[in-house]
Amino acid sequence: MGNLGLSEIVVIGIIALLVIGPKRLPEVARGLGEAVRAFQDAMKGSSKP
């Protein structure tokens, strides 16, 4: 994940919480995780249905 430390991750999380809101944050995080996973699978050349 690069050179991100704990403090940077906490700051990003707080900003995301303020911008997105507490109700939608889990939904957005789940979608982001799925997108990153799909991108990694595409880079490896394997695709899961």
KESE-478210 format. One line per 8 residues: number of its first residue (from 1); for each residue x, y, z of N, C-alpha, C. Coordinates in Angstrom, 2 decimals, padded with zeros to 5 digits, always signed. Layout:
NUM	X/Y/Z/X/Y/Z/X/Y/Z  ...
END
This chain:
1	+000.82/-001.19/+000.00/+000.00/+000.00/+000.00/+000.87/+001.25/+000.00  +002.04/+001.12/-000.42/+002.93/+002.26/-000.48/+003.59/+002.53/+000.85  +003.90/+003.77/+001.09/+004.56/+004.16/+002.33/+003.61/+004.89/+003.27  +002.38/+004.40/+003.39/+001.43/+005.03/+004.29/+001.61/+004.49/+005.70  +001.70/+005.39/+006.64/+001.80/+005.01/+008.03/+000.42/+005.02/+008.67  +000.38/+004.65/+009.93/-000.88/+004.58/+010.65/-001.55/+005.94/+010.74  -000.76/+006.98/+010.98/-001.36/+008.31/+011.12/-001.99/+008.79/+009.81  -001.37/+008.49/+008.68/-001.94/+008.88/+007.39/-003.23/+008.13/+007.12
9	-003.27/+006.84/+007.46/-004.48/+006.05/+007.25/-005.61/+006.57/+008.13  -005.30/+006.95/+009.36/-006.32/+007.50/+010.25/-006.87/+008.82/+009.70  -006.00/+009.68/+009.20/-006.44/+010.95/+008.63/-007.32/+010.71/+007.41  -006.95/+009.80/+006.54/-007.76/+009.48/+005.37/-009.12/+008.94/+005.80  -009.14/+008.09/+006.82/-010.40/+007.55/+007.33/-011.31/+008.62/+007.89  -010.75/+009.57/+008.63/-011.55/+010.66/+009.19/-012.12/+011.55/+008.08  -011.30/+011.85/+007.08/-011.78/+012.66/+005.96/-012.88/+011.93/+005.21  -012.70/+010.62/+004.98/-013.73/+009.84/+004.30/-015.02/+009.83/+005.12
17	-014.90/+009.71/+006.42/-016.08/+009.71/+007.29/-016.81/+011.04/+007.20  -016.08/+012.15/+007.16/-016.71/+013.46/+007.07/-017.34/+013.70/+005.70  -016.69/+013.24/+004.64/-017.19/+013.49/+003.29/-018.35/+012.56/+002.95  -018.21/+011.29/+003.23/-019.20/+010.29/+002.83/-020.31/+010.16/+003.85  -019.96/+010.20/+005.11/-020.95/+010.04/+006.17/-020.89/+008.64/+006.75  -021.30/+008.51/+008.01/-021.17/+007.23/+008.68/-022.09/+006.13/+008.15  -023.22/+006.51/+007.57/-024.17/+005.50/+007.09/-023.71/+004.85/+005.79  -023.09/+005.61/+004.91/-022.68/+005.08/+003.61/-021.24/+004.60/+003.58
25	-020.45/+004.89/+004.62/-019.04/+004.54/+004.62/-018.79/+003.04/+004.43  -019.48/+002.13/+005.14/-019.24/+000.70/+004.91/-019.56/+000.25/+003.48  -020.62/+000.81/+002.92/-021.01/+000.47/+001.55/-019.94/+000.92/+000.55  -019.45/+002.11/+000.73/-018.42/+002.65/-000.17/-017.11/+001.89/+000.00  -016.75/+001.56/+001.24/-015.51/+000.81/+001.48/-015.59/-000.58/+000.86  -016.74/-001.23/+000.96/-016.92/-002.55/+000.36/-016.78/-002.47/-001.16  -017.40/-001.46/-001.76/-017.30/-001.28/-003.21/-015.88/-000.98/-003.65  -015.17/-000.19/-002.87/-013.77/+000.11/-003.18/-012.91/-001.14/-003.09
33	-013.15/-001.96/-002.07/-012.41/-003.22/-001.93/-012.65/-004.16/-003.09  -013.91/-004.25/-003.51/-014.22/-005.11/-004.67/-013.57/-004.59/-005.94  -013.54/-003.27/-006.10/-012.91/-002.69/-007.29/-011.41/-002.95/-007.30  -010.77/-002.81/-006.15/-009.33/-003.06/-006.07/-009.04/-004.53/-006.35  -009.86/-005.42/-005.80/-009.69/-006.86/-006.04/-009.86/-007.20/-007.51  -010.87/-006.60/-008.16/-011.10/-006.84/-009.58/-009.92/-006.31/-010.41  -009.39/-005.16/-010.03/-008.25/-004.60/-010.74/-007.03/-005.51/-010.60  -006.78/-006.01/-009.39/-005.65/-006.91/-009.18/-005.81/-008.20/-009.97
41	-007.03/-008.74/-010.00/-007.27/-009.96/-010.78/-007.06/-009.70/-012.28  -007.47/-008.53/-012.73/-007.29/-008.19/-014.15/-005.81/-008.04/-014.47  -005.04/-007.49/-013.56/-003.61/-007.34/-013.79/-002.90/-008.70/-013.81  -003.41/-009.64/-013.04/-002.82/-010.98/-013.01/-003.27/-011.80/-014.22  -004.35/-011.38/-014.86/-004.85/-012.11/-016.01/-005.88/-013.16/-015.67  -006.28/-013.25/-014.41/-007.31/-014.19/-014.03/-008.56/-013.43/-013.66  -009.69/-013.93/-014.11/-010.95/-013.27/-013.78/-011.89/-014.27/-013.15  -012.47/-013.88/-012.03/-013.44/-014.73/-011.35/-014.83/-014.30/-011.76
49	-015.71/-015.25/-012.02/-017.08/-014.87/-012.42/-017.86/-014.27/-011.29
END
